[in-house]
Amino acid sequence: FMSETAAALCLSAGYRNTGDRMWQTLTLFFALMPCALVQLSLVFIHRDVSRDRPLVLLLHLLQLGPLV
């Protein structure tokens, strides 16, 4: 999960260096939108299964939820 996101960010940086804004935007969108949706669904799963924990919510907001 983390390596895929890191690879997408490196690819996006490569597109930025070559000046290709459209591909940079599309790469960021298709890399970060699924991450955000996964984190959102994991927040709801953690709320249903256990009590509210602020550390877990913070980790989800920082896109580190799958590590929990």
PyMOL Python script that loads the backbone (N, CA, C, O; Angstrom):
from pymol import cmd

cmd.read_pdbstr("""\
ATOM      1  N   PHE A   1       0.826  -1.191   0.000  1.00  0.00           N
ATOM      2  CA  PHE A   1       0.000   0.000   0.000  1.00  0.00           C
ATOM      3  C   PHE A   1       0.868   1.252   0.000  1.00  0.00           C
ATOM      4  O   PHE A   1       0.674   2.165  -0.802  1.00  0.00           O
ATOM      5  N   MET A   2       1.827   1.272   0.915  1.00  0.00           N
ATOM      6  CA  MET A   2       2.681   2.460   1.015  1.00  0.00           C
ATOM      7  C   MET A   2       3.637   2.559  -0.170  1.00  0.00           C
ATOM      8  O   MET A   2       3.930   3.660  -0.636  1.00  0.00           O
ATOM      9  N   SER A   3       4.117   1.440  -0.652  1.00  0.00           N
ATOM     10  CA  SER A   3       5.037   1.484  -1.794  1.00  0.00           C
ATOM     11  C   SER A   3       4.309   1.915  -3.066  1.00  0.00           C
ATOM     12  O   SER A   3       4.890   2.607  -3.902  1.00  0.00           O
ATOM     13  N   GLU A   4       3.068   1.521  -3.221  1.00  0.00           N
ATOM     14  CA  GLU A   4       2.298   1.951  -4.387  1.00  0.00           C
ATOM     15  C   GLU A   4       2.079   3.463  -4.357  1.00  0.00           C
ATOM     16  O   GLU A   4       2.190   4.132  -5.385  1.00  0.00           O
ATOM     17  N   THR A   5       1.769   3.995  -3.180  1.00  0.00           N
ATOM     18  CA  THR A   5       1.580   5.440  -3.046  1.00  0.00           C
ATOM     19  C   THR A   5       2.890   6.181  -3.282  1.00  0.00           C
ATOM     20  O   THR A   5       2.903   7.230  -3.927  1.00  0.00           O
ATOM     21  N   ALA A   6       3.984   5.647  -2.768  1.00  0.00           N
ATOM     22  CA  ALA A   6       5.290   6.283  -2.978  1.00  0.00           C
ATOM     23  C   ALA A   6       5.675   6.260  -4.460  1.00  0.00           C
ATOM     24  O   ALA A   6       6.225   7.236  -4.970  1.00  0.00           O
ATOM     25  N   ALA A   7       5.393   5.168  -5.144  1.00  0.00           N
ATOM     26  CA  ALA A   7       5.697   5.078  -6.572  1.00  0.00           C
ATOM     27  C   ALA A   7       4.867   6.090  -7.363  1.00  0.00           C
ATOM     28  O   ALA A   7       5.373   6.715  -8.295  1.00  0.00           O
ATOM     29  N   ALA A   8       3.611   6.250  -6.996  1.00  0.00           N
ATOM     30  CA  ALA A   8       2.760   7.226  -7.689  1.00  0.00           C
ATOM     31  C   ALA A   8       3.257   8.650  -7.443  1.00  0.00           C
ATOM     32  O   ALA A   8       3.220   9.482  -8.350  1.00  0.00           O
ATOM     33  N   LEU A   9       3.720   8.936  -6.230  1.00  0.00           N
ATOM     34  CA  LEU A   9       4.243  10.267  -5.938  1.00  0.00           C
ATOM     35  C   LEU A   9       5.541  10.528  -6.704  1.00  0.00           C
ATOM     36  O   LEU A   9       5.765  11.643  -7.175  1.00  0.00           O
ATOM     37  N   CYS A  10       6.391   9.517  -6.831  1.00  0.00           N
ATOM     38  CA  CYS A  10       7.626   9.671  -7.616  1.00  0.00           C
ATOM     39  C   CYS A  10       7.305   9.880  -9.094  1.00  0.00           C
ATOM     40  O   CYS A  10       7.930  10.707  -9.759  1.00  0.00           O
ATOM     41  N   LEU A  11       6.346   9.143  -9.596  1.00  0.00           N
ATOM     42  CA  LEU A  11       5.933   9.303 -10.989  1.00  0.00           C
ATOM     43  C   LEU A  11       5.355  10.691 -11.211  1.00  0.00           C
ATOM     44  O   LEU A  11       5.621  11.324 -12.233  1.00  0.00           O
ATOM     45  N   SER A  12       4.572  11.161 -10.265  1.00  0.00           N
ATOM     46  CA  SER A  12       4.000  12.500 -10.368  1.00  0.00           C
ATOM     47  C   SER A  12       5.090  13.571 -10.350  1.00  0.00           C
ATOM     48  O   SER A  12       5.006  14.557 -11.081  1.00  0.00           O
ATOM     49  N   ALA A  13       6.104  13.378  -9.521  1.00  0.00           N
ATOM     50  CA  ALA A  13       7.226  14.321  -9.498  1.00  0.00           C
ATOM     51  C   ALA A  13       7.969  14.310 -10.829  1.00  0.00           C
ATOM     52  O   ALA A  13       8.431  15.353 -11.290  1.00  0.00           O
ATOM     53  N   GLY A  14       8.086  13.148 -11.441  1.00  0.00           N
ATOM     54  CA  GLY A  14       8.710  13.062 -12.760  1.00  0.00           C
ATOM     55  C   GLY A  14       7.916  13.820 -13.813  1.00  0.00           C
ATOM     56  O   GLY A  14       8.485  14.510 -14.658  1.00  0.00           O
ATOM     57  N   TYR A  15       6.592  13.684 -13.752  1.00  0.00           N
ATOM     58  CA  TYR A  15       5.747  14.445 -14.681  1.00  0.00           C
ATOM     59  C   TYR A  15       5.875  15.947 -14.435  1.00  0.00           C
ATOM     60  O   TYR A  15       5.865  16.733 -15.382  1.00  0.00           O
ATOM     61  N   ARG A  16       5.996  16.346 -13.173  1.00  0.00           N
ATOM     62  CA  ARG A  16       6.142  17.771 -12.860  1.00  0.00           C
ATOM     63  C   ARG A  16       7.454  18.312 -13.422  1.00  0.00           C
ATOM     64  O   ARG A  16       7.499  19.426 -13.944  1.00  0.00           O
ATOM     65  N   ASN A  17       8.520  17.521 -13.314  1.00  0.00           N
ATOM     66  CA  ASN A  17       9.825  17.957 -13.833  1.00  0.00           C
ATOM     67  C   ASN A  17       9.824  18.120 -15.341  1.00  0.00           C
ATOM     68  O   ASN A  17      10.522  18.985 -15.870  1.00  0.00           O
ATOM     69  N   THR A  18       9.048  17.297 -16.044  1.00  0.00           N
ATOM     70  CA  THR A  18       8.981  17.411 -17.502  1.00  0.00           C
ATOM     71  C   THR A  18       7.941  18.418 -17.953  1.00  0.00           C
ATOM     72  O   THR A  18       7.840  18.709 -19.145  1.00  0.00           O
ATOM     73  N   GLY A  19       7.159  18.960 -17.013  1.00  0.00           N
ATOM     74  CA  GLY A  19       6.173  19.986 -17.350  1.00  0.00           C
ATOM     75  C   GLY A  19       4.852  19.447 -17.856  1.00  0.00           C
ATOM     76  O   GLY A  19       4.074  20.193 -18.450  1.00  0.00           O
ATOM     77  N   ASP A  20       4.580  18.182 -17.638  1.00  0.00           N
ATOM     78  CA  ASP A  20       3.334  17.572 -18.111  1.00  0.00           C
ATOM     79  C   ASP A  20       2.299  17.606 -16.986  1.00  0.00           C
ATOM     80  O   ASP A  20       2.161  16.646 -16.226  1.00  0.00           O
ATOM     81  N   ARG A  21       1.577  18.718 -16.890  1.00  0.00           N
ATOM     82  CA  ARG A  21       0.641  18.946 -15.785  1.00  0.00           C
ATOM     83  C   ARG A  21      -0.573  18.017 -15.820  1.00  0.00           C
ATOM     84  O   ARG A  21      -1.066  17.608 -14.768  1.00  0.00           O
ATOM     85  N   MET A  22      -1.059  17.681 -17.017  1.00  0.00           N
ATOM     86  CA  MET A  22      -2.248  16.839 -17.101  1.00  0.00           C
ATOM     87  C   MET A  22      -1.969  15.450 -16.514  1.00  0.00           C
ATOM     88  O   MET A  22      -2.759  14.942 -15.717  1.00  0.00           O
ATOM     89  N   TRP A  23      -0.848  14.840 -16.907  1.00  0.00           N
ATOM     90  CA  TRP A  23      -0.533  13.510 -16.397  1.00  0.00           C
ATOM     91  C   TRP A  23      -0.195  13.553 -14.913  1.00  0.00           C
ATOM     92  O   TRP A  23      -0.491  12.607 -14.185  1.00  0.00           O
ATOM     93  N   GLN A  24       0.418  14.633 -14.459  1.00  0.00           N
ATOM     94  CA  GLN A  24       0.702  14.773 -13.033  1.00  0.00           C
ATOM     95  C   GLN A  24      -0.596  14.810 -12.235  1.00  0.00           C
ATOM     96  O   GLN A  24      -0.719  14.140 -11.209  1.00  0.00           O
ATOM     97  N   THR A  25      -1.556  15.587 -12.705  1.00  0.00           N
ATOM     98  CA  THR A  25      -2.846  15.698 -12.018  1.00  0.00           C
ATOM     99  C   THR A  25      -3.590  14.372 -12.020  1.00  0.00           C
ATOM    100  O   THR A  25      -4.135  13.961 -10.996  1.00  0.00           O
ATOM    101  N   LEU A  26      -3.616  13.707 -13.157  1.00  0.00           N
ATOM    102  CA  LEU A  26      -4.306  12.410 -13.236  1.00  0.00           C
ATOM    103  C   LEU A  26      -3.639  11.365 -12.350  1.00  0.00           C
ATOM    104  O   LEU A  26      -4.322  10.570 -11.703  1.00  0.00           O
ATOM    105  N   THR A  27      -2.305  11.362 -12.318  1.00  0.00           N
ATOM    106  CA  THR A  27      -1.582  10.405 -11.469  1.00  0.00           C
ATOM    107  C   THR A  27      -1.901  10.641 -10.004  1.00  0.00           C
ATOM    108  O   THR A  27      -2.171   9.697  -9.262  1.00  0.00           O
ATOM    109  N   LEU A  28      -1.871  11.904  -9.585  1.00  0.00           N
ATOM    110  CA  LEU A  28      -2.195  12.210  -8.193  1.00  0.00           C
ATOM    111  C   LEU A  28      -3.643  11.856  -7.861  1.00  0.00           C
ATOM    112  O   LEU A  28      -3.923  11.319  -6.789  1.00  0.00           O
ATOM    113  N   PHE A  29      -4.551  12.155  -8.771  1.00  0.00           N
ATOM    114  CA  PHE A  29      -5.958  11.859  -8.521  1.00  0.00           C
ATOM    115  C   PHE A  29      -6.190  10.358  -8.369  1.00  0.00           C
ATOM    116  O   PHE A  29      -6.827   9.918  -7.412  1.00  0.00           O
ATOM    117  N   PHE A  30      -5.672   9.575  -9.314  1.00  0.00           N
ATOM    118  CA  PHE A  30      -5.920   8.131  -9.273  1.00  0.00           C
ATOM    119  C   PHE A  30      -5.090   7.416  -8.212  1.00  0.00           C
ATOM    120  O   PHE A  30      -5.365   6.259  -7.897  1.00  0.00           O
ATOM    121  N   ALA A  31      -4.087   8.079  -7.661  1.00  0.00           N
ATOM    122  CA  ALA A  31      -3.315   7.485  -6.570  1.00  0.00           C
ATOM    123  C   ALA A  31      -3.902   7.851  -5.216  1.00  0.00           C
ATOM    124  O   ALA A  31      -3.952   7.011  -4.318  1.00  0.00           O
ATOM    125  N   LEU A  32      -4.344   9.088  -5.057  1.00  0.00           N
ATOM    126  CA  LEU A  32      -4.786   9.555  -3.745  1.00  0.00           C
ATOM    127  C   LEU A  32      -6.280   9.350  -3.485  1.00  0.00           C
ATOM    128  O   LEU A  32      -6.681   9.214  -2.329  1.00  0.00           O
ATOM    129  N   MET A  33      -7.097   9.325  -4.509  1.00  0.00           N
ATOM    130  CA  MET A  33      -8.533   9.127  -4.297  1.00  0.00           C
ATOM    131  C   MET A  33      -8.819   7.740  -3.710  1.00  0.00           C
ATOM    132  O   MET A  33      -9.581   7.660  -2.747  1.00  0.00           O
ATOM    133  N   PRO A  34      -8.258   6.648  -4.231  1.00  0.00           N
ATOM    134  CA  PRO A  34      -8.500   5.353  -3.582  1.00  0.00           C
ATOM    135  C   PRO A  34      -7.971   5.309  -2.152  1.00  0.00           C
ATOM    136  O   PRO A  34      -8.580   4.680  -1.286  1.00  0.00           O
ATOM    137  N   CYS A  35      -6.841   5.974  -1.896  1.00  0.00           N
ATOM    138  CA  CYS A  35      -6.310   6.025  -0.523  1.00  0.00           C
ATOM    139  C   CYS A  35      -7.312   6.679   0.412  1.00  0.00           C
ATOM    140  O   CYS A  35      -7.570   6.188   1.511  1.00  0.00           O
ATOM    141  N   ALA A  36      -7.867   7.786  -0.034  1.00  0.00           N
ATOM    142  CA  ALA A  36      -8.838   8.506   0.798  1.00  0.00           C
ATOM    143  C   ALA A  36     -10.092   7.668   1.022  1.00  0.00           C
ATOM    144  O   ALA A  36     -10.639   7.670   2.125  1.00  0.00           O
ATOM    145  N   LEU A  37     -10.555   6.960   0.011  1.00  0.00           N
ATOM    146  CA  LEU A  37     -11.748   6.125   0.162  1.00  0.00           C
ATOM    147  C   LEU A  37     -11.492   4.943   1.096  1.00  0.00           C
ATOM    148  O   LEU A  37     -12.362   4.578   1.886  1.00  0.00           O
ATOM    149  N   VAL A  38     -10.315   4.350   1.009  1.00  0.00           N
ATOM    150  CA  VAL A  38      -9.968   3.251   1.917  1.00  0.00           C
ATOM    151  C   VAL A  38      -9.921   3.755   3.351  1.00  0.00           C
ATOM    152  O   VAL A  38     -10.444   3.105   4.256  1.00  0.00           O
ATOM    153  N   GLN A  39      -9.299   4.904   3.563  1.00  0.00           N
ATOM    154  CA  GLN A  39      -9.208   5.457   4.916  1.00  0.00           C
ATOM    155  C   GLN A  39     -10.589   5.781   5.467  1.00  0.00           C
ATOM    156  O   GLN A  39     -10.864   5.529   6.640  1.00  0.00           O
ATOM    157  N   LEU A  40     -11.454   6.332   4.636  1.00  0.00           N
ATOM    158  CA  LEU A  40     -12.813   6.664   5.069  1.00  0.00           C
ATOM    159  C   LEU A  40     -13.579   5.414   5.469  1.00  0.00           C
ATOM    160  O   LEU A  40     -14.274   5.410   6.485  1.00  0.00           O
ATOM    161  N   SER A  41     -13.457   4.352   4.677  1.00  0.00           N
ATOM    162  CA  SER A  41     -14.159   3.119   5.030  1.00  0.00           C
ATOM    163  C   SER A  41     -13.571   2.493   6.290  1.00  0.00           C
ATOM    164  O   SER A  41     -14.313   1.930   7.095  1.00  0.00           O
ATOM    165  N   LEU A  42     -12.251   2.578   6.480  1.00  0.00           N
ATOM    166  CA  LEU A  42     -11.643   2.011   7.689  1.00  0.00           C
ATOM    167  C   LEU A  42     -12.051   2.790   8.937  1.00  0.00           C
ATOM    168  O   LEU A  42     -12.182   2.209  10.014  1.00  0.00           O
ATOM    169  N   VAL A  43     -12.253   4.099   8.801  1.00  0.00           N
ATOM    170  CA  VAL A  43     -12.724   4.886   9.948  1.00  0.00           C
ATOM    171  C   VAL A  43     -14.079   4.373  10.395  1.00  0.00           C
ATOM    172  O   VAL A  43     -14.315   4.213  11.592  1.00  0.00           O
ATOM    173  N   PHE A  44     -14.977   4.112   9.447  1.00  0.00           N
ATOM    174  CA  PHE A  44     -16.303   3.621   9.811  1.00  0.00           C
ATOM    175  C   PHE A  44     -16.247   2.211  10.386  1.00  0.00           C
ATOM    176  O   PHE A  44     -17.011   1.888  11.297  1.00  0.00           O
ATOM    177  N   ILE A  45     -15.364   1.372   9.874  1.00  0.00           N
ATOM    178  CA  ILE A  45     -15.226   0.019  10.412  1.00  0.00           C
ATOM    179  C   ILE A  45     -14.724   0.071  11.847  1.00  0.00           C
ATOM    180  O   ILE A  45     -15.237  -0.645  12.706  1.00  0.00           O
ATOM    181  N   HIS A  46     -13.730   0.908  12.116  1.00  0.00           N
ATOM    182  CA  HIS A  46     -13.200   1.016  13.473  1.00  0.00           C
ATOM    183  C   HIS A  46     -14.242   1.600  14.427  1.00  0.00           C
ATOM    184  O   HIS A  46     -14.274   1.233  15.602  1.00  0.00           O
ATOM    185  N   ARG A  47     -15.075   2.485  13.948  1.00  0.00           N
ATOM    186  CA  ARG A  47     -16.122   3.037  14.819  1.00  0.00           C
ATOM    187  C   ARG A  47     -17.171   1.991  15.152  1.00  0.00           C
ATOM    188  O   ARG A  47     -17.687   1.958  16.270  1.00  0.00           O
ATOM    189  N   ASP A  48     -17.487   1.140  14.190  1.00  0.00           N
ATOM    190  CA  ASP A  48     -18.494   0.115  14.440  1.00  0.00           C
ATOM    191  C   ASP A  48     -17.963  -0.977  15.355  1.00  0.00           C
ATOM    192  O   ASP A  48     -18.709  -1.510  16.177  1.00  0.00           O
ATOM    193  N   VAL A  49     -16.689  -1.319  15.226  1.00  0.00           N
ATOM    194  CA  VAL A  49     -16.132  -2.442  15.968  1.00  0.00           C
ATOM    195  C   VAL A  49     -15.704  -2.044  17.381  1.00  0.00           C
ATOM    196  O   VAL A  49     -15.902  -2.810  18.324  1.00  0.00           O
ATOM    197  N   SER A  50     -15.131  -0.875  17.534  1.00  0.00           N
ATOM    198  CA  SER A  50     -14.600  -0.491  18.839  1.00  0.00           C
ATOM    199  C   SER A  50     -15.012   0.925  19.192  1.00  0.00           C
ATOM    200  O   SER A  50     -15.666   1.612  18.407  1.00  0.00           O
ATOM    201  N   ARG A  51     -14.620   1.350  20.383  1.00  0.00           N
ATOM    202  CA  ARG A  51     -14.958   2.702  20.819  1.00  0.00           C
ATOM    203  C   ARG A  51     -14.079   3.716  20.092  1.00  0.00           C
ATOM    204  O   ARG A  51     -13.070   3.358  19.485  1.00  0.00           O
ATOM    205  N   ASP A  52     -14.473   4.977  20.163  1.00  0.00           N
ATOM    206  CA  ASP A  52     -13.713   6.038  19.514  1.00  0.00           C
ATOM    207  C   ASP A  52     -12.343   6.191  20.157  1.00  0.00           C
ATOM    208  O   ASP A  52     -12.225   6.330  21.375  1.00  0.00           O
ATOM    209  N   ARG A  53     -11.330   6.162  19.336  1.00  0.00           N
ATOM    210  CA  ARG A  53      -9.958   6.374  19.806  1.00  0.00           C
ATOM    211  C   ARG A  53      -9.352   7.474  18.955  1.00  0.00           C
ATOM    212  O   ARG A  53      -9.272   7.339  17.734  1.00  0.00           O
ATOM    213  N   PRO A  54      -8.926   8.563  19.584  1.00  0.00           N
ATOM    214  CA  PRO A  54      -8.410   9.682  18.789  1.00  0.00           C
ATOM    215  C   PRO A  54      -7.137   9.349  18.018  1.00  0.00           C
ATOM    216  O   PRO A  54      -6.922   9.896  16.936  1.00  0.00           O
ATOM    217  N   LEU A  55      -6.286   8.468  18.544  1.00  0.00           N
ATOM    218  CA  LEU A  55      -5.064   8.109  17.831  1.00  0.00           C
ATOM    219  C   LEU A  55      -5.386   7.389  16.528  1.00  0.00           C
ATOM    220  O   LEU A  55      -4.746   7.648  15.509  1.00  0.00           O
ATOM    221  N   VAL A  56      -6.349   6.508  16.542  1.00  0.00           N
ATOM    222  CA  VAL A  56      -6.732   5.780  15.325  1.00  0.00           C
ATOM    223  C   VAL A  56      -7.286   6.754  14.296  1.00  0.00           C
ATOM    224  O   VAL A  56      -6.968   6.651  13.111  1.00  0.00           O
ATOM    225  N   LEU A  57      -8.112   7.701  14.738  1.00  0.00           N
ATOM    226  CA  LEU A  57      -8.657   8.695  13.816  1.00  0.00           C
ATOM    227  C   LEU A  57      -7.537   9.542  13.226  1.00  0.00           C
ATOM    228  O   LEU A  57      -7.561   9.840  12.032  1.00  0.00           O
ATOM    229  N   LEU A  58      -6.559   9.934  14.033  1.00  0.00           N
ATOM    230  CA  LEU A  58      -5.433  10.716  13.537  1.00  0.00           C
ATOM    231  C   LEU A  58      -4.632   9.925  12.506  1.00  0.00           C
ATOM    232  O   LEU A  58      -4.231  10.473  11.480  1.00  0.00           O
ATOM    233  N   LEU A  59      -4.401   8.653  12.770  1.00  0.00           N
ATOM    234  CA  LEU A  59      -3.661   7.829  11.813  1.00  0.00           C
ATOM    235  C   LEU A  59      -4.409   7.710  10.493  1.00  0.00           C
ATOM    236  O   LEU A  59      -3.786   7.692   9.431  1.00  0.00           O
ATOM    237  N   HIS A  60      -5.729   7.629  10.543  1.00  0.00           N
ATOM    238  CA  HIS A  60      -6.513   7.577   9.312  1.00  0.00           C
ATOM    239  C   HIS A  60      -6.424   8.896   8.563  1.00  0.00           C
ATOM    240  O   HIS A  60      -6.346   8.906   7.334  1.00  0.00           O
ATOM    241  N   LEU A  61      -6.434   9.995   9.278  1.00  0.00           N
ATOM    242  CA  LEU A  61      -6.326  11.291   8.612  1.00  0.00           C
ATOM    243  C   LEU A  61      -4.954  11.482   7.976  1.00  0.00           C
ATOM    244  O   LEU A  61      -4.827  12.195   6.981  1.00  0.00           O
ATOM    245  N   LEU A  62      -3.929  10.854   8.541  1.00  0.00           N
ATOM    246  CA  LEU A  62      -2.579  10.934   7.973  1.00  0.00           C
ATOM    247  C   LEU A  62      -2.319   9.841   6.935  1.00  0.00           C
ATOM    248  O   LEU A  62      -1.179   9.640   6.518  1.00  0.00           O
ATOM    249  N   GLN A  63      -3.374   9.135   6.519  1.00  0.00           N
ATOM    250  CA  GLN A  63      -3.302   8.061   5.537  1.00  0.00           C
ATOM    251  C   GLN A  63      -2.479   6.877   6.016  1.00  0.00           C
ATOM    252  O   GLN A  63      -1.898   6.165   5.197  1.00  0.00           O
ATOM    253  N   LEU A  64      -2.416   6.648   7.332  1.00  0.00           N
ATOM    254  CA  LEU A  64      -1.676   5.515   7.882  1.00  0.00           C
ATOM    255  C   LEU A  64      -2.604   4.488   8.523  1.00  0.00           C
ATOM    256  O   LEU A  64      -2.153   3.656   9.310  1.00  0.00           O
ATOM    257  N   GLY A  65      -3.873   4.534   8.201  1.00  0.00           N
ATOM    258  CA  GLY A  65      -4.844   3.633   8.789  1.00  0.00           C
ATOM    259  C   GLY A  65      -4.585   2.151   8.574  1.00  0.00           C
ATOM    260  O   GLY A  65      -4.778   1.375   9.509  1.00  0.00           O
ATOM    261  N   PRO A  66      -4.149   1.708   7.369  1.00  0.00           N
ATOM    262  CA  PRO A  66      -3.908   0.285   7.181  1.00  0.00           C
ATOM    263  C   PRO A  66      -2.814  -0.277   8.077  1.00  0.00           C
ATOM    264  O   PRO A  66      -2.764  -1.487   8.301  1.00  0.00           O
ATOM    265  N   LEU A  67      -1.945   0.570   8.589  1.00  0.00           N
ATOM    266  CA  LEU A  67      -0.914   0.074   9.486  1.00  0.00           C
ATOM    267  C   LEU A  67      -1.472  -0.285  10.853  1.00  0.00           C
ATOM    268  O   LEU A  67      -0.853  -1.047  11.595  1.00  0.00           O
ATOM    269  N   VAL A  68      -2.644   0.260  11.196  1.00  0.00           N
ATOM    270  CA  VAL A  68      -3.287  -0.066  12.459  1.00  0.00           C
ATOM    271  C   VAL A  68      -3.886  -1.428  12.293  1.00  0.00           C
ATOM    272  O   VAL A  68      -4.498  -1.951  13.225  1.00  0.00           O
TER     273      VAL A  68
END
""", "prot")
cmd.dss("prot")
cmd.show_as("cartoon", "prot")
cmd.util.cbc("prot")
cmd.orient("prot")
